[in-house]
């Protein structure tokens, strides 16, 4: 394994601008990337990263000399800080298979690889600017939102349209942004403040299901399922939200993110070992009949137990009508899982 760095320090825009391809980003994108970048210092002889190690960060050499070689050891280069080669990425996702051993004391720039790729695509994929958003208020929540796996899968044009169509909403502590039983009409993103998601049902007092903060989203389940709100959202502090109308949510988020498979295609993937059935109905429904080999994880438990699902497998979500399975597939996609809906229409 690689050795932990001796120290870590924050990064500013001026540092990013010295290296390719961060120098091509807009200053706004550079500022967002700074929040997920750091300077790492390693002692001579340490391995900053190894070929067998999956990389989530991309690396550039700031100071010192290091030996960079591929996993087979057939190709090796000595990289010196300040050289033309050092202005370019040493290694990072999606490419891997490289090891870096420090020949002297070394300082590296480490950048979140997924966010860098998204910002490069966004900046270069469209010339339009995000309008109607106060940039001084957006850094934290937008950076967190852009990190979400679901948003990283969106085409740049969808991202631009999404940020242009978001509407600001000022809220006060105690406000109920959505109410259990109401019609679902908006999707929400928290810019400032915190809110609680509560379920009343037949309970004498509401049950608190979750608390959300800046960059978190809520309200999508009713929009996807076409059903009334199944919980309420209560503001725990004064804050500011962004909201997206249902028709825009369906066009910009649901449609590009929800993969639908016909029964034949889904069964073929399951038979090949590339996918598995995930039945999101209640246990009582599951016991009445289900696909052979399927796993039962009711939708109401999905958020809490999604971590038990295998990451390298496509989860084909199943229910009776397609509503619960569509919500389940979307929630899994939000969390970085490969998921699809069984479409029997």
N, C-alpha and C positions, 0 to 999 in steps of 0.2 A: 504494500500500500504506500501511497505518497505520505510524506511527513507533514504535519501541521505547520503552518507558517509561524515565525517567531512573533510577528506583529501584523496588525491590519490597520489601515488608515483610510479615511474617506477620499473621494475623488471629486475634482471640479471640472467644469466644462473645458477650461484651457488645456487640461491634460488629455481629455478625450480627443480634442481637435488636432493633436499631434500624430494620431494614428489612423490607419486605413482599416475599415471604411467609415469610422465614426466621424471623420472630418467632412463627410458628405451629408451628414444629417443636418436637419434644421436645428437652430439653437434650442427651440422648445423640446425637440426630441432628445437632444444631448442632455438637457437638464433632467428629463425623466430618467434617462439611462444612468445618470450619476447616482441616483438613489439606490440602484442595484449594482453598483460597481465598487471595487475596493482595491487598495494597494496592499500587496502581500510581500513580506520579506522572509527569505529562506536562508539558512546557513549553507556554507560550502559543503558539498557532498550530499545534501538532501535531494530527494525527488519531489519536485513540485506536483507532478502527476505521472501516472504510469499508463501503459498501453491497455491494460485490462480494465482500467477504471472508466466507467461511463461518465461523460463530462456534461455538466449542465452550464458551465461557465466557459467563456472563450478567454484566451490569454495573450498578452503582449509583454515584451521584455522592456523594462524601464531602466534597469541597472544591472551590471555584472555580465558574466559569461555562463552559458549553459549548453549542454549537449542534448540535442533533439534527435531521437531515432525512432524508427517504426518498430512495430511489435516483433518482427522477425530479426531485427538487428542488422538487416542487410543494407540499410541506408541510414547514415548518421551525419549530422551537421553540427558544427559549433557556431552558435549565434551570439553575437556581441552587441550589447546595448549601443544605440546610436548608429548602427549600420542600416543600410537600406532594407535588408531583410527584417530587421527588428521593428520596422514601422508597420509590418504586416502581422496578421494573426499567427501565433505559434500553433495553436490547436484549439478545438472547441466543437460543439455540436453543430450539425449532425455528424460530421466526420470525427473519428476517434482513432485509436490504435497507435498513438504516439506517446513516448515517454520523454520527460525532461528532467535531467539531472544537473544540479547546480555545480559548476566548476569553481565558482567563486561565490561569495555572498551575492545573492540575487534579489532583485525587486521586480515583481510582476504586477501588471494591471489585469484584474479579473473582472469580467463583464458578464451579466446575465445573457446567455446565448440566445434564448428564445425571444426575449424582449428586443434584443438588438436586431434579430432577423425580422421581427414584426415591424419595428420602426423603419428599417430600411425599405421594406416592402411598401409601407404606408407612405413614406416620404416620396418614393420614386414612382409609386403606382398611380398617383393622381396629383394634378397641379392645384386642385381646389384646396382652400383653407377651411378649417373647422370654424364655423361662424356661430355667433350668439352665445359663446361661452367665455366667461371671464377667466383668462389664463392664470391670473394670480390665485384663483380659488381652486384650480383643477389638478394640480400636480399629484397630490397624494391619492385621491380617489381614481383619477384616470390611469395613473401608473399601476395601481392595484388591479383595476378592471382589465387593463391590457395584458396583465400577467395571467389572467384566468384562461385555462386551456380552451374553453369554448370561444372566447373572443379572439384567440390566436388563430383559430381556424377560419375566421370570417374573411372574405375578400376585402381588400382595402377600400373598394367603392362602398361596400356595406358599412364599414366602420365610419367613413366620412359621412354617409347619409345618416347613420345612427346619431352621431354627435350633433349633426345639424338639426335633427328633429327632436332631440331631447328638450323638454320644457322645464325650467327651474320652478321649484315650489318651496316657499318658506314655511317651516313648521315650528310649533311650540311644544314644550314638554306637556305630555298628557294628550296630545292630539292623536286620534285614531285615523291613521292614514287609510287603512282598509278595514272593513268590518266583516266579520264572519257572517256568511249568508248573502252578502251583497253580490251583484253582478260584477264579474271581472272586466275592467275596462282599461287599466293602466299597468304597466311594468315600471318598477322603481329602482333607482340606484341611489345609494346614500353618498352625498358629498360631504356633509358635516353632521355630527351628532350620532346618537345611537337609538335603536328601536328594538322592541321586543316583539316576538311572534308568539301569540297566545291562542289557545284553543279552549273554547267554552263547552260546546256540546251540551250534554246533560249534567255536567259537573256543577256543583254549587259555586265553585270559584274557578276562574280560568286557570288553565295549566300553561306555564311558560315553556315553550318548545325551544326557543333559541333567542340569542341577542346578536344584532348585526351592527357594524360600524362602517366608516368610510370605505367605499369601493365595493361593498356588499350589495347584492341584488335581492329583490323579493317581489312577489306578486305574479310570477310566471305560471304557476300551476293552474290557476283558473283560466288563464288565457289559452293555454295549450289544450286543456281538457274540455273547455267550453262549458264549465260548471260554475256554480256560485262559489264564492270565497270559502275555503275550508278553515280559515283562521283569521285572526285580526292582527294588525300591526300597530303597536302603541309606541309613541315617541317617549323615550326616557330622558331626553334633553331637547333644548332648542336646537334647530339644525336647518339643513338645506338638502332638498332632494332634487333629483332629475327624474322626470317621468316620460315614458314613451307610450303612445296610444296603441291600442290592441292591434289595429291594422298594420301599423309600422313594425310592431314586434313580430307579427307573423311573417311579414315580407322580409325583414332584415335579419332576424335571428332564428326564428323557428324553421322556416323553409330551408335555409342553407345548412342548418346544423342537424336536422333530424333525418337520419338515413332510414329508408323504408325498404324492406325486403319482402318479396312474394314468398309464399310457403316453400316452393320448390328450391329457390335459391338459398333460402335460410337452411333448409334441411341438408342441402348439399354441403354447406359450410360446416354445419354441425357434424355430419358424417366424416368430413375431412379432418376434424379435430381443430379447425380454425375458429369455431364459435361454439357457444353453449346456450341453451334455453334458460331464460330468467323469468320465471312466472311471478308477477307482482300482485297477484290477487291475494285475498285473505286465505289463511290455512284451510278453513272450512271449504272454500271454493276449490282450492288446490287438491284436496283429498277426494273430491267428487270426480276428478279427471284432469290429467295433465300430460304433456309430452314426455315420453320415456327419457329419463336422464336429466330432466329439468330440475332447477333449483328454485325453491320458493323463498322469495324475499318480499313481503308485502310493502307496497308503496309507502305506507306510513312509517316504516322502519328503515327506508332506504338511506336517508341522510345519515342516520346513526351507524349503520352497518355496512355501508358501501366499501369501507376499507378492507373488508374480508374478501372482496371479489378479486379475481386474478386480473392483473393489468395487461398481460399479453394476449388476451382472448377477446373476441367480439361477443358481447352479451346481447342476445336477441330477446328483447323484452316482449312479454306476452300477457294479455288479459282477455276479457270477453269482447270488449267493444273497440279497443285501440286507444281509449282515452287515458287510462292509467298507465298503459305501456308507453304512450307518447311522453307523458310527464316523466316517467322513470328514465327513458332514454335521454331526454334533455338534461335531467339532473346529473346523470352519469357523465354525459359529455361535458358538462360544466366542470366536473371534477377530473377530467383528463382520461376517462375510460373510453374505450371503443364500444359504442352501443348502437343498436338499431331497433326499429319497431317492426314486428311482424304485421305486414299489411295484407289482410285477407280480402280486401275489396275487389 
